[in-house]
Every structure is written in C-alpha cells, then in structure tokens.
C-alpha cells in the first residue's frame, strides 16, 4: 500500500497512518524535531550547570530540569566486556523516552498492519517479524551515536 493510500485510509488511526507512511521510524519528521530539540537543550543545560558552580546563588534545579545525556560504561558480566549505555535526565530524558516510544509505536503499527498479533496461537511468526523489525529500525542509542543524533535520511 502506498503512503498516500495509508494516510487516507478511514480504518486507521491518524497516528498509525503517519507511522505506516514512512518506511523507517527515523524518517518521521517528528524524529528530526525531537532530536534537534535535544541537541539544542544539552548545551544549555551544561552552561547552566557551569553557572551554578561559579555562582551558587543560581539555582541548579533549572539545569537539572533541562537535563543531560550521559553515556555510562556498564559491565556486561563477561570478562573485559563492557558497553556504553545512555542515561538521559530531565527534559532531554523525556525527549529520549518519546523517541523510544515512536520507534516502538512504528514497530507495533507495522506488525498490526501486516496482520501479526502477539495473541495468535502460533506466536512464532509474530516474534520472527518483531525481531526483523527491531533489526531494521535502529534504536535511539544507535541513531544518536552513529548519526550524531541526526535522523537517517
């Protein structure tokens, strides 16, 4: 089904139609806007944290509410194997959560549109398609680190 046909289908919720109209969640225009907002907010939060250190009378709560994105090294349990995990806080964390939610909703919309259901008696085909879509749709952390936080075009 073409994107125009998906968007004009009366049976679909408008958000599902928007999600189905793009071949990957990263091409949703909302993704670019959210990532641009996070990129704009991170340096502002850093600058305000710096001001709070130099001038204790400036409330650090402002910087904390803006938030930050920190990459922590996490041990995986295997010897000498660590991975970096993003930890977002404040408004930046809320944006990160919304990006993850957009990805999950894109995957769920695809599964429903293709006729897959986790409630089916044979869950195997649904699970296989879920795994394929999760491989196809880059996670927010991958998108952020590989594309410097810019959506794939």
C-alpha positions as CSV (number, residue, x, y, z in Angstrom):
1,X,0.0,0.0,0.0
2,X,1.3,3.4,-0.9
3,X,1.9,6.1,1.7
4,X,-0.9,8.2,0.2
5,X,-3.3,5.2,0.5
6,X,-2.2,4.5,4.0
7,X,-2.8,8.2,5.1
8,X,-6.2,8.4,3.5
9,X,-7.5,5.0,4.9
10,X,-10.5,5.7,7.1
11,X,-9.9,2.5,9.1
12,X,-6.6,3.7,10.5
13,X,-6.0,5.9,13.5
14,X,-4.2,9.1,12.2
15,X,-1.1,8.3,14.2
16,X,-0.9,4.8,12.8
17,X,-1.3,6.2,9.3
18,X,1.5,8.6,9.9
19,X,3.8,5.8,11.2
20,X,2.9,3.5,8.3
21,X,3.6,6.2,5.8
22,X,7.3,6.1,6.5
23,X,9.5,3.1,5.6
24,X,11.5,3.6,8.8
25,X,10.7,5.4,12.0
26,X,13.7,7.6,11.6
27,X,12.1,9.3,8.6
28,X,9.2,10.5,10.7
29,X,9.5,14.4,10.7
30,X,8.8,14.4,14.4
31,X,12.1,12.5,15.0
32,X,14.1,15.3,13.5
33,X,12.3,17.9,15.5
34,X,12.8,15.9,18.8
35,X,16.5,15.3,18.1
36,X,17.0,18.9,17.2
37,X,15.4,20.0,20.4
38,X,17.6,17.6,22.5
39,X,20.7,18.9,20.7
40,X,19.7,22.5,21.5
41,X,18.9,21.8,25.1
42,X,22.0,19.8,26.1
43,X,24.5,22.7,25.8
44,X,22.1,25.0,27.6
45,X,21.9,22.6,30.5
46,X,25.7,22.3,30.5
47,X,26.1,26.0,30.5
48,X,23.6,26.5,33.3
49,X,25.3,23.8,35.4
50,X,28.6,25.6,34.9
51,X,27.0,28.9,36.0
52,X,25.6,27.2,39.1
53,X,29.1,26.1,40.1
54,X,30.5,29.6,39.6
55,X,27.6,31.4,41.1
56,X,25.9,29.3,43.8
57,X,23.1,31.8,44.1
58,X,21.8,30.5,40.7
59,X,19.5,27.5,41.3
60,X,20.9,24.3,39.9
61,X,17.3,23.0,39.6
62,X,16.9,24.8,36.3
63,X,19.8,22.9,34.8
64,X,18.6,19.6,36.3
65,X,15.1,20.1,34.8
66,X,16.7,20.7,31.4
67,X,18.7,17.5,31.9
68,X,21.6,15.9,30.2
69,X,22.7,12.9,28.2
70,X,25.5,10.9,29.8
71,X,27.0,7.7,28.3
72,X,27.9,5.3,31.2
73,X,30.1,2.3,30.8
74,X,28.3,-0.8,32.0
75,X,29.8,-4.2,32.7
76,X,28.1,-7.0,30.8
77,X,29.1,-9.8,33.2
78,X,31.6,-11.1,30.7
79,X,35.3,-10.7,31.4
80,X,36.7,-7.5,29.9
81,X,33.4,-6.8,28.0
82,X,31.7,-3.5,28.7
83,X,29.1,-1.5,26.8
84,X,28.1,2.1,26.8
85,X,24.5,2.9,27.9
86,X,22.9,6.3,27.5
87,X,21.4,7.8,30.6
88,X,19.2,10.8,29.9
89,X,17.6,13.0,32.5
90,X,15.2,16.0,32.7
91,X,13.5,17.3,29.6
92,X,16.3,15.6,27.5
93,X,15.3,12.3,29.1
94,X,11.6,12.9,28.3
95,X,12.6,13.6,24.6
96,X,14.7,10.4,24.6
97,X,11.8,8.4,26.0
98,X,9.5,9.9,23.3
99,X,11.9,8.9,20.6
100,X,12.0,5.3,22.0
101,X,8.2,5.3,22.1
102,X,8.0,6.5,18.5
103,X,10.2,3.6,17.5
104,X,8.1,1.1,19.5
105,X,4.9,2.5,18.0
106,X,6.3,2.3,14.5
107,X,7.1,-1.4,15.0
108,X,3.7,-2.1,16.6
109,X,1.9,-0.3,13.7
110,X,3.8,-2.4,11.2
111,X,3.0,-5.6,13.0
112,X,-0.7,-4.8,13.1
113,X,-0.8,-3.6,9.5
114,X,0.9,-6.8,8.4
115,X,-1.6,-8.9,10.3
116,X,0.7,-10.1,13.1
117,X,-0.6,-10.4,16.7
118,X,1.1,-11.4,19.9
119,X,-2.3,-13.0,20.9
120,X,-2.1,-15.5,18.0
121,X,-2.0,-19.2,18.9
122,X,1.3,-19.6,17.0
123,X,3.4,-16.7,18.2
124,X,6.4,-17.8,16.2
125,X,5.7,-15.7,13.0
126,X,4.8,-12.6,15.1
127,X,8.0,-13.0,17.1
128,X,10.1,-13.5,14.0
129,X,8.7,-10.4,12.3
130,X,9.1,-8.4,15.5
131,X,12.8,-9.4,15.6
132,X,13.2,-8.4,11.9
133,X,11.6,-5.0,12.5
134,X,13.7,-4.4,15.6
135,X,16.8,-5.1,13.5
136,X,15.6,-2.9,10.7
137,X,14.7,0.0,12.9
138,X,17.8,1.5,14.6
139,X,17.4,2.0,18.4
140,X,17.6,5.6,19.7
141,X,21.1,5.0,21.1
142,X,22.4,3.6,17.7
143,X,20.7,6.5,15.9
144,X,22.3,9.0,18.2
145,X,25.8,7.6,18.2
146,X,26.1,6.6,14.6
147,X,24.4,9.7,13.1
148,X,25.5,12.2,15.8
149,X,21.8,12.3,16.8
150,X,20.6,13.2,13.3
151,X,17.9,11.1,11.8
152,X,18.8,8.9,8.9
153,X,17.6,10.2,5.6
